[in-house]
């Protein structure tokens, strides 16, 4: 932990953001097992805001980030495939609630299930459902992570189990205060939030969510810049997976320290 990231108030333990301390996927996977994360749930969220049409100017050849075609894989498809291999072994039942947000219908007020009935059975079905429904979805906005985070909290309370919420988004958050409030509230529960930022950025708001917000009980938010991480690595898939998992061991350690599982 970095002392410069700590803020102490009224004699309470100082908030400190977690540092990225693992260098290989094997190291972080071993640390996850050592912390006892062998039984968790996964929740998946996809950003369908209008900015996705413009956010691929640099990183996706000018196409919409949700463009689905036979000759190329879009960033959302890539993330689903990479995280499927990485996170699925942690999920005890393979059932993954998957949601969209920010389309023209729900805007910034709600979310919608990608699968009309039931939940996805593994990431392979998340990908299949994404490919099936995305061409018919009308992109909208504004962007607000809060409804998705609140749904994840409800799932954690219902299942009484540690969960990892993965949000794939283009980084343009308009309802910033609501999202901050939801992230802070989520730190009262055994829930990790991993945001994979696809597209061109900018990413300052995501980095602030990751490293600041001292009102939180623990650092429950990890941001991964997809294109930068992928472009700088010899093994892009392993690099994305490593960054996505990087803070899970320390977050789960904090969850146990704060006794959040037993408070459900």
C-alpha positions as CSV (number, residue, x, y, z in Angstrom):
1,X,0.0,0.0,0.0
2,X,1.1,3.5,-0.8
3,X,1.3,5.9,2.1
4,X,0.6,8.8,-0.2
5,X,-2.8,7.3,-1.1
6,X,-3.9,7.1,2.6
7,X,-6.3,9.5,4.2
8,X,-7.0,9.2,7.9
9,X,-10.0,10.8,9.5
10,X,-11.3,10.8,13.2
11,X,-8.8,8.2,14.3
12,X,-10.3,5.5,11.9
13,X,-7.9,3.3,9.9
14,X,-6.7,5.2,6.8
15,X,-8.1,4.3,3.4
16,X,-5.3,3.1,1.1
17,X,-5.6,2.0,-2.5
18,X,-4.2,-1.3,-3.4
19,X,-1.0,-1.4,-5.4
20,X,-0.4,-3.6,-8.4
21,X,2.1,-6.1,-6.8
22,X,1.9,-9.1,-9.1
23,X,4.0,-9.6,-12.2
24,X,2.6,-12.8,-13.7
25,X,-0.8,-14.4,-14.0
26,X,0.5,-17.4,-12.2
27,X,1.5,-15.3,-9.2
28,X,-1.9,-13.6,-8.8
29,X,-3.7,-16.9,-9.4
30,X,-1.7,-18.5,-6.6
31,X,-2.4,-15.6,-4.3
32,X,-6.1,-15.8,-5.0
33,X,-6.1,-19.5,-4.0
34,X,-4.0,-18.7,-0.9
35,X,-6.6,-16.1,0.2
36,X,-9.3,-18.7,-0.1
37,X,-11.2,-17.4,-3.1
38,X,-12.4,-20.7,-4.4
39,X,-16.1,-20.1,-4.2
40,X,-17.4,-16.8,-5.8
41,X,-20.1,-15.6,-8.2
42,X,-19.6,-13.5,-11.3
43,X,-21.8,-10.7,-12.7
44,X,-21.2,-9.2,-16.1
45,X,-22.2,-5.7,-17.4
46,X,-21.9,-4.2,-20.9
47,X,-22.0,-0.5,-21.9
48,X,-24.5,0.2,-24.7
49,X,-24.2,4.0,-24.7
50,X,-24.0,6.1,-27.9
51,X,-20.4,7.0,-27.3
52,X,-19.4,3.5,-28.3
53,X,-19.9,4.6,-31.9
54,X,-17.2,7.2,-31.7
55,X,-14.8,5.6,-29.2
56,X,-13.1,3.3,-31.8
57,X,-11.6,6.1,-33.9
58,X,-8.1,5.3,-32.8
59,X,-8.2,1.8,-31.3
60,X,-10.8,0.0,-33.6
61,X,-10.3,1.5,-37.0
62,X,-13.1,4.0,-36.7
63,X,-15.8,1.4,-36.3
64,X,-18.3,1.2,-33.5
65,X,-16.9,-0.7,-30.6
66,X,-20.1,-2.9,-30.9
67,X,-19.6,-3.6,-34.6
68,X,-20.2,-7.3,-35.2
69,X,-18.8,-8.8,-38.4
70,X,-17.3,-12.1,-39.6
71,X,-13.9,-10.6,-40.4
72,X,-12.9,-9.0,-37.1
73,X,-13.5,-9.4,-33.3
74,X,-14.7,-6.3,-31.5
75,X,-13.3,-5.3,-28.1
76,X,-16.3,-6.5,-26.2
77,X,-16.1,-9.9,-27.8
78,X,-12.4,-10.0,-26.9
79,X,-12.9,-9.1,-23.3
80,X,-15.7,-11.8,-22.9
81,X,-13.4,-14.4,-24.3
82,X,-10.3,-13.5,-22.3
83,X,-12.1,-13.1,-19.0
84,X,-14.1,-16.3,-19.6
85,X,-10.9,-18.3,-19.5
86,X,-9.6,-16.3,-16.5
87,X,-12.5,-15.9,-14.2
88,X,-14.7,-18.9,-14.9
89,X,-12.6,-21.3,-12.8
90,X,-13.4,-19.1,-9.8
91,X,-17.1,-19.4,-10.3
92,X,-18.6,-22.3,-8.3
93,X,-21.8,-22.8,-10.4
94,X,-21.0,-21.3,-13.8
95,X,-24.1,-19.2,-13.7
96,X,-23.5,-15.6,-14.8
97,X,-26.1,-12.8,-14.6
98,X,-25.3,-10.6,-17.6
99,X,-26.8,-7.1,-18.2
100,X,-26.7,-4.3,-20.6
101,X,-27.0,-0.6,-19.6
102,X,-27.1,2.8,-21.3
103,X,-29.2,1.9,-24.3
104,X,-31.9,4.1,-25.7
105,X,-34.6,2.3,-23.7
106,X,-33.2,2.2,-20.1
107,X,-30.8,5.2,-20.6
108,X,-29.0,5.9,-17.2
109,X,-32.0,4.8,-15.1
110,X,-31.8,1.0,-15.2
111,X,-30.3,-2.1,-16.7
112,X,-31.7,-5.0,-18.8
113,X,-30.8,-8.7,-18.9
114,X,-28.9,-9.8,-22.0
115,X,-30.8,-13.1,-21.9
116,X,-34.5,-12.8,-21.9
117,X,-35.1,-15.8,-19.7
118,X,-32.7,-17.1,-17.0
119,X,-29.1,-16.4,-16.7
120,X,-26.1,-17.3,-18.8
121,X,-24.4,-20.6,-18.3
122,X,-20.7,-19.7,-18.5
123,X,-18.9,-17.1,-20.6
124,X,-19.5,-19.1,-23.8
125,X,-23.2,-18.3,-23.5
126,X,-22.5,-14.7,-22.5
127,X,-20.7,-14.4,-25.8
128,X,-23.4,-16.1,-27.8
129,X,-26.1,-14.0,-26.2
130,X,-24.1,-10.8,-26.8
131,X,-23.6,-11.7,-30.5
132,X,-27.3,-12.4,-30.8
133,X,-28.8,-9.3,-29.1
134,X,-26.3,-6.6,-29.8
135,X,-27.2,-5.9,-33.5
136,X,-30.8,-5.0,-32.4
137,X,-29.9,-2.8,-29.5
138,X,-30.2,1.0,-30.1
139,X,-27.3,2.7,-28.4
140,X,-28.3,5.5,-26.0
141,X,-27.1,7.1,-22.8
142,X,-26.2,8.9,-20.6
143,X,-23.7,6.6,-18.8
144,X,-24.3,5.6,-15.2
145,X,-22.8,2.5,-13.5
146,X,-25.0,2.9,-10.4
147,X,-28.0,0.8,-11.4
148,X,-25.7,-2.1,-12.3
149,X,-23.7,-1.8,-9.1
150,X,-26.9,-1.7,-7.1
151,X,-28.2,-4.8,-8.8
152,X,-24.8,-6.5,-8.0
153,X,-25.3,-5.6,-4.3
154,X,-28.7,-7.1,-4.3
155,X,-27.4,-10.3,-5.8
156,X,-24.6,-10.5,-3.2
157,X,-27.2,-10.0,-0.4
158,X,-29.5,-12.6,-1.9
159,X,-26.8,-15.2,-2.5
160,X,-24.8,-14.4,0.6
161,X,-21.6,-14.9,-1.3
162,X,-18.5,-13.0,-2.5
163,X,-19.0,-11.8,-6.1
164,X,-16.9,-10.1,-8.8
165,X,-18.7,-7.6,-11.0
166,X,-17.1,-7.1,-14.4
167,X,-18.1,-3.9,-16.3
168,X,-17.0,-3.5,-19.9
169,X,-17.4,0.2,-20.8
170,X,-15.9,2.9,-23.0
171,X,-15.1,5.2,-20.0
172,X,-17.5,8.1,-20.7
173,X,-19.4,8.4,-17.3
174,X,-21.9,11.2,-17.2
175,X,-23.7,10.4,-14.0
176,X,-20.5,10.6,-12.0
177,X,-21.9,11.4,-8.6
178,X,-24.4,8.6,-8.6
179,X,-21.7,6.2,-9.8
180,X,-19.4,7.3,-7.0
181,X,-22.1,6.9,-4.4
182,X,-22.8,3.4,-5.6
183,X,-19.1,2.4,-5.5
184,X,-18.8,3.7,-2.0
185,X,-22.0,1.8,-0.9
186,X,-20.6,-1.3,-2.5
187,X,-17.6,-1.3,-0.2
188,X,-19.9,-2.3,2.6
189,X,-20.4,-5.7,0.9
190,X,-18.2,-8.6,-0.3
191,X,-18.1,-7.3,-3.9
192,X,-15.2,-6.6,-6.2
193,X,-15.7,-4.3,-9.2
194,X,-13.5,-4.7,-12.2
195,X,-13.9,-2.2,-15.1
196,X,-12.4,-3.0,-18.4
197,X,-12.1,0.2,-20.4
198,X,-12.4,-0.4,-24.2
199,X,-11.9,2.3,-26.9
200,X,-10.0,5.5,-27.0
201,X,-10.6,7.0,-23.6
202,X,-9.9,9.4,-21.9
203,X,-9.7,7.4,-18.6
204,X,-9.1,10.0,-15.9
205,X,-12.5,9.4,-14.2
206,X,-11.9,5.6,-14.2
207,X,-8.5,6.1,-12.6
208,X,-10.0,8.3,-10.0
209,X,-12.6,5.6,-9.2
210,X,-9.7,3.1,-8.9
211,X,-7.3,5.1,-6.7
212,X,-9.3,7.7,-4.8
213,X,-12.7,7.7,-3.1
214,X,-11.4,7.5,0.5
215,X,-15.0,7.2,1.8
216,X,-14.9,3.5,0.9
217,X,-14.4,0.8,3.5
218,X,-11.8,-0.8,1.2
219,X,-10.4,-0.4,-2.3
220,X,-13.1,-2.3,-4.1
221,X,-12.5,-1.0,-7.7
222,X,-10.0,-2.1,-10.3
223,X,-9.6,-0.4,-13.7
224,X,-8.0,-2.0,-16.7
225,X,-7.2,0.0,-19.8
226,X,-7.8,-2.6,-22.5
227,X,-6.0,-1.2,-25.5
228,X,-2.9,0.1,-23.7
229,X,-2.5,-3.1,-21.7
230,X,-2.9,-5.3,-24.8
231,X,-0.6,-3.2,-27.1
232,X,2.3,-3.1,-24.6
233,X,2.3,-6.9,-23.8
234,X,4.0,-9.8,-25.6
235,X,1.1,-12.0,-24.4
236,X,-1.9,-9.7,-24.6
237,X,-4.4,-12.2,-23.2
238,X,-2.3,-13.0,-20.2
239,X,-1.7,-9.3,-19.6
240,X,-5.4,-8.4,-19.6
241,X,-6.2,-11.3,-17.3
242,X,-3.4,-10.4,-14.9
243,X,-4.6,-6.8,-14.7
244,X,-8.2,-7.9,-14.2
245,X,-7.3,-10.2,-11.3
246,X,-4.5,-7.9,-9.9
247,X,-6.4,-6.6,-6.8
248,X,-8.6,-9.6,-6.1
249,X,-6.3,-11.1,-3.4
250,X,-6.0,-7.9,-1.5
251,X,-9.6,-7.0,-1.9
252,X,-10.7,-10.4,-0.6
253,X,-8.2,-10.0,2.3
254,X,-9.9,-6.7,3.2
255,X,-13.4,-8.3,2.9
256,X,-12.3,-10.9,5.5
257,X,-10.7,-8.3,7.7
258,X,-13.9,-6.3,7.7
259,X,-16.0,-9.4,8.3
260,X,-18.3,-8.5,5.4
261,X,-19.3,-12.0,4.5
262,X,-20.6,-12.7,8.0
263,X,-22.6,-9.4,7.9
264,X,-24.8,-10.5,5.1
